Amino acid sequence: MLKSSTARIPADLLPYEKFEKYGEASLTDAELLAVIIRTGSSRKNVMEIAADILALCPYAKGLEGIYELSADRLRSVPGIGRVKAIQIKCIAELSKRIAESKARRKLDFRSAASVAAYYMERLRCEKREMVYCMMLGTKASLICDECISIGTVNASLLSPREIFTRALECHAVSIVLVHNHPSGDPAPSEEDLRITETVKRAGEIIGIRLLDHIIIGQKRYNSIL
C-alpha cells in the first residue's frame, strides 16, 4: 500500500494549510506546483516531486522552466504520469494566456514596449522564429494579428508579398511586425534590417505603413523603427 504523499512533510509546511493561513502569495514555486500535482509516489512525497520538476530545465529557473518542458519530459519524473503531465502543461498555458489577456487590455500601438509586452509570453520560449503581423485599421485599431511565417532556429522565412496580400485582404491601413529570436538576444540581424527596409518601402508604395518591427528575446525586446 502506498504511503501518504504528505506523510514526511511537517504539518505546518503543507501547501494547503499554508495557503489557508497565509494566502497564495506565501507559497513557493514548489508548493504551488505541489498543489497542482496533489499526490506523491511510494518513494517521494509531493513536494520532492515538485522540486524534481523544477530542476528539470537547467537554463530556466523556477516555474519558467515548465514552458520549456514537453509532456513526455515531465513524465520522465517518477510520480508524474500522463494525467499529471497534461495538468501541468495546461496550467502553464493558462498562465500564459492570462498574461496575454492582461497585456492586450493595455495594448498601445504607439508604444513598442506595450506591443512587446503583449507578445513576450507567447514568443519568448518558442524554439523557432515566428513572425506575427498586426493588421491595423483607422486610428490604429487592431483588425487582427496572424502568424505569417514559421522559420528555423535562427532564421525567419518572411515574404513581403505574403504580408501585404493579407494586409490588403484585411483592409489594413498600417501594420506592425513582431518576431522572436530563440537565442534570447533581440538584437536585429542584417537580414532583419534588410527585410524591414524592404517591407517599409513596399508599404509606402502600396499605401500601408509599417509602424514598427519588434524583435522579442528573453525578457527583452528591440524596436527596429
C-alpha positions in Angstrom: 0.0 0.0 0.0 1.3 3.5 -0.9 2.3 5.8 1.9 0.5 9.1 2.1 2.0 11.7 -0.2 2.4 14.1 2.7 3.5 11.7 5.3 7.0 13.1 5.6 6.1 16.8 5.3 5.7 18.7 8.6 2.1 19.7 9.1 2.9 23.4 9.3 4.6 23.2 5.8 1.7 21.6 3.9 0.9 23.8 0.9 -2.9 23.6 1.5 -2.6 24.6 5.2 0.0 27.3 4.3 -2.4 28.7 1.7 -5.3 28.8 4.2 -3.2 30.5 6.8 -1.1 32.9 4.8 -2.6 33.1 1.3 -1.4 32.0 -2.1 1.4 34.6 -2.3 3.1 32.9 0.6 3.6 29.6 -1.4 7.0 28.9 -3.0 7.2 27.7 -6.6 7.5 24.1 -5.5 4.5 24.5 -3.2 2.3 25.9 -5.9 3.3 23.1 -8.2 2.6 20.6 -5.4 -0.9 21.8 -5.1 -1.4 21.0 -8.8 0.3 17.6 -8.6 -1.7 16.7 -5.4 -0.2 13.3 -4.6 3.3 11.8 -4.4 4.6 8.3 -5.0 5.8 5.4 -2.9 9.3 6.8 -2.9 8.8 10.6 -2.8 6.3 13.0 -1.4 4.6 15.6 -3.5 7.0 18.4 -2.5 10.0 16.3 -3.5 8.4 15.5 -6.9 7.6 19.2 -7.4 11.3 20.1 -6.7 12.4 17.4 -9.2 10.2 19.0 -11.9 11.6 22.5 -11.2 15.1 21.2 -11.6 14.4 19.5 -15.0 15.2 22.6 -17.1 18.8 23.9 -16.2 18.6 27.1 -18.2 15.2 28.4 -16.9 14.7 28.9 -13.2 11.6 28.0 -11.3 8.2 27.9 -12.9 9.5 29.4 -16.1 11.1 26.0 -16.9 7.7 24.4 -17.3 7.2 26.3 -20.5 10.3 24.6 -21.9 9.3 21.0 -20.9 7.2 18.7 -23.0 4.6 16.4 -21.5 6.9 13.5 -22.3 9.7 15.1 -20.5 7.5 15.7 -17.4 6.5 12.1 -17.5 10.2 11.1 -17.1 9.9 12.3 -13.4 8.9 9.3 -11.2 5.4 10.0 -9.9 4.3 12.0 -12.9 2.0 10.2 -15.3 0.0 11.1 -18.3 -2.8 13.0 -16.4 -0.4 15.0 -14.2 1.8 15.9 -17.1 -1.2 17.2 -19.0 -2.4 19.1 -16.0 0.9 20.8 -15.5 1.2 21.8 -19.2 -2.4 23.2 -19.1 -1.7 25.3 -16.1 1.4 26.7 -17.8 -0.7 27.5 -20.9 -3.4 29.1 -18.7 -0.9 31.3 -17.0 0.5 32.4 -20.4 -3.0 33.3 -21.7 -3.8 35.2 -18.6 -0.6 37.3 -19.1 -1.5 37.9 -22.7 -5.1 38.9 -21.8 -3.8 41.5 -19.3 -1.2 42.8 -21.8 -3.9 43.1 -24.6 -6.0 45.4 -22.5 -3.1 47.8 -22.2 -2.0 47.5 -25.8 -0.9 50.8 -27.3 0.4 50.5 -30.9 2.3 53.8 -30.5 4.4 52.1 -27.8 6.9 49.4 -28.7 7.1 48.4 -25.0 3.3 47.8 -25.0 3.4 45.6 -28.1 6.4 43.7 -26.8 4.7 43.0 -23.5 1.8 41.5 -25.3 3.8 39.1 -27.4 6.5 38.4 -24.8 4.8 35.4 -23.1 3.7 34.0 -26.4 7.0 34.1 -28.2 10.0 34.1 -25.8 10.0 30.4 -25.3 9.4 29.4 -28.9 12.2 27.2 -30.5 11.8 28.6 -34.0 11.5 32.1 -35.3 7.8 33.0 -35.7 6.7 36.2 -37.4 3.4 37.9 -36.5 1.8 40.7 -38.3 -0.7 43.0 -36.6 -3.2 44.5 -39.1 -4.4 47.9 -38.0 -7.3 50.0 -39.2 -8.0 53.6 -38.8 -7.0 55.2 -35.5 -4.6 52.3 -35.1 -7.4 49.9 -34.1 -6.5 46.2 -34.2 -8.2 44.3 -37.0 -6.4 41.0 -36.4 -3.0 39.6 -35.7 -1.7 36.5 -37.5 1.4 34.3 -37.6 2.5 34.7 -41.2 5.8 32.8 -41.1 7.4 30.0 -39.1 11.1 29.7 -39.7 14.1 27.8 -38.3 16.1 28.2 -35.1 17.9 31.3 -36.3 16.0 32.5 -39.4 12.5 33.5 -40.4 11.1 32.9 -43.8 9.4 36.1 -44.5 7.8 37.3 -47.8 6.7 40.9 -48.2 4.2 39.7 -50.8 2.5 37.5 -48.2 2.4 40.3 -45.7 0.7 42.8 -48.0 -1.6 40.3 -49.6 -3.0 39.5 -46.2 -3.0 43.2 -45.2 -4.9 44.2 -48.3 -7.5 41.4 -47.6 -8.0 42.8 -44.1 -8.3 46.4 -45.4 -5.4 47.4 -43.1 -4.0 50.9 -43.3 -0.9 50.1 -41.3 0.9 47.1 -39.9 3.3 46.1 -37.1 5.7 43.1 -37.4 6.8 41.1 -34.4 9.1 38.1 -34.4 11.2 36.3 -31.9 14.8 35.3 -31.6 15.0 31.8 -29.9 18.6 32.7 -28.9 17.1 35.2 -26.4 19.1 38.1 -27.9 16.7 40.6 -29.5 19.5 42.4 -31.4 18.5 42.7 -35.1 20.4 40.7 -37.7 21.5 42.1 -41.0 18.6 40.1 -42.6 16.2 41.6 -40.1 17.3 45.1 -41.0 17.1 44.3 -44.7 13.6 42.8 -44.7 12.4 45.7 -42.5 13.6 48.3 -45.0 12.1 46.2 -47.9 8.7 45.9 -46.2 8.7 49.6 -45.3 9.4 50.7 -48.9 6.8 48.3 -50.3 4.3 49.6 -47.8 4.9 53.2 -48.8 4.2 52.3 -52.4 1.0 50.3 -51.6 -0.2 52.8 -49.0 0.1 50.5 -46.0 2.5 51.9 -43.5 4.9 49.7 -41.5 4.7 51.3 -38.0 7.4 49.1 -36.4 9.2 45.8 -36.5 9.8 44.5 -32.9 12.1 41.6 -32.0 11.3 39.6 -28.9 14.1 38.0 -26.9 14.3 36.5 -23.4 12.5 39.2 -21.3 13.9 41.8 -23.7 12.9 43.4 -27.0 14.3 45.6 -29.7 12.4 48.1 -31.8 13.9 48.5 -35.3 11.9 51.5 -36.3 
